């Protein structure tokens, strides 16, 4: 039977970013996939991470910088990037951005493996 998700779970993140999770561990109890809309203010950045999930990011507005061991990618509105499990990456939004993130398996704090500063 279909499940309508009319209100996402809102998850605040340090630096002013807001995660609106529609499907995932918090919003729906799903562990196989998470789908969330991210709203990041200008200047937002996060520590590098080596997650245990693949992340598919689709930028809706603004731009997201994704830094990996090999390169820095500027992903603008209408573009997407895939980062794979086990690859070190860091996300930032110098001018602010709104984007969708799909994680397989679902995002979880214990699976992100952020580096400490």
C-alpha positions as CSV (number, residue, x, y, z in Angstrom):
1,X,0.0,0.0,0.0
2,X,1.4,3.5,-0.8
3,X,2.5,5.8,1.9
4,X,2.0,9.5,1.6
5,X,4.7,11.6,3.2
6,X,3.2,15.1,3.6
7,X,5.6,16.5,6.2
8,X,9.4,15.7,6.1
9,X,11.4,15.2,9.3
10,X,13.4,18.5,9.8
11,X,17.0,18.0,10.9
12,X,19.0,21.1,11.7
13,X,22.7,20.9,11.0
14,X,25.5,23.1,12.4
15,X,26.2,26.2,10.3
16,X,22.6,26.8,9.5
17,X,21.9,24.0,7.0
18,X,18.5,22.4,7.2
19,X,17.8,18.8,6.1
20,X,14.2,17.9,5.2
21,X,14.2,14.1,5.1
22,X,11.2,12.6,3.3
23,X,12.4,9.0,3.3
24,X,15.0,7.5,5.5
25,X,16.0,6.4,9.0
26,X,14.4,9.4,10.8
27,X,11.4,10.2,8.6
28,X,10.1,6.8,7.6
29,X,12.2,4.2,9.3
30,X,13.7,3.1,5.9
31,X,17.3,1.9,6.1
32,X,17.8,1.0,2.4
33,X,17.5,4.6,1.0
34,X,17.2,8.1,2.2
35,X,15.8,11.1,0.2
36,X,16.2,14.6,1.6
37,X,16.1,18.2,0.5
38,X,19.0,20.3,1.7
39,X,18.9,24.0,2.2
40,X,22.4,25.5,2.9
41,X,23.1,29.1,3.5
42,X,25.9,31.0,1.9
43,X,29.2,30.1,3.4
44,X,28.1,26.7,4.7
45,X,30.6,23.8,4.7
46,X,31.0,20.5,6.4
47,X,34.1,18.5,7.5
48,X,35.4,15.9,5.2
49,X,33.8,12.5,5.4
50,X,34.3,8.9,4.1
51,X,30.7,7.6,4.2
52,X,29.6,4.0,4.1
53,X,26.9,4.9,1.5
54,X,26.7,6.2,-2.1
55,X,25.3,9.7,-2.3
56,X,23.4,11.1,-5.3
57,X,23.2,14.9,-5.2
58,X,20.9,16.9,-7.5
59,X,21.3,20.7,-7.3
60,X,18.1,22.6,-7.6
61,X,19.3,26.2,-6.9
62,X,22.8,27.7,-6.4
63,X,25.9,25.6,-6.4
64,X,27.5,22.9,-4.3
65,X,31.3,22.4,-4.2
66,X,32.3,18.8,-3.8
67,X,35.9,18.3,-2.9
68,X,37.4,14.8,-3.3
69,X,40.9,13.4,-3.2
70,X,41.2,13.9,-7.0
71,X,39.4,17.2,-7.7
72,X,37.0,19.9,-6.7
73,X,33.7,19.8,-8.6
74,X,31.3,22.7,-8.9
75,X,27.8,21.3,-9.3
76,X,25.3,23.9,-10.4
77,X,21.5,24.0,-10.7
78,X,20.4,21.3,-13.1
79,X,23.5,19.2,-12.5
80,X,24.1,16.1,-10.3
81,X,27.1,14.3,-8.8
82,X,27.6,10.8,-7.4
83,X,30.0,10.2,-4.6
84,X,30.6,6.5,-3.8
85,X,30.9,4.8,-0.4
86,X,34.4,4.7,0.9
87,X,35.5,7.8,-1.0
88,X,36.6,10.9,1.0
89,X,34.5,14.0,0.1
90,X,33.6,17.4,1.5
91,X,30.6,19.5,0.6
92,X,30.3,23.3,0.8
93,X,28.0,26.0,-0.6
94,X,29.8,29.4,-0.8
95,X,26.8,31.2,-2.3
96,X,24.1,29.0,-0.7
97,X,22.2,26.2,-2.4
98,X,19.1,24.0,-2.3
99,X,19.6,20.4,-3.4
100,X,18.3,16.8,-3.1
101,X,20.4,14.1,-1.7
102,X,19.7,10.4,-2.1
103,X,21.8,8.0,-0.1
104,X,22.1,4.2,-0.6
105,X,21.9,2.7,2.1
106,X,20.1,5.4,4.0
107,X,22.1,8.2,5.7
108,X,22.8,7.7,9.3
109,X,25.2,9.6,11.7
110,X,27.0,6.3,12.4
111,X,27.6,5.8,8.6
112,X,28.9,9.2,7.6
113,X,32.4,8.9,9.3
114,X,33.1,12.7,9.4
115,X,36.6,13.8,10.2
116,X,37.2,15.6,13.5
117,X,38.8,19.0,13.5
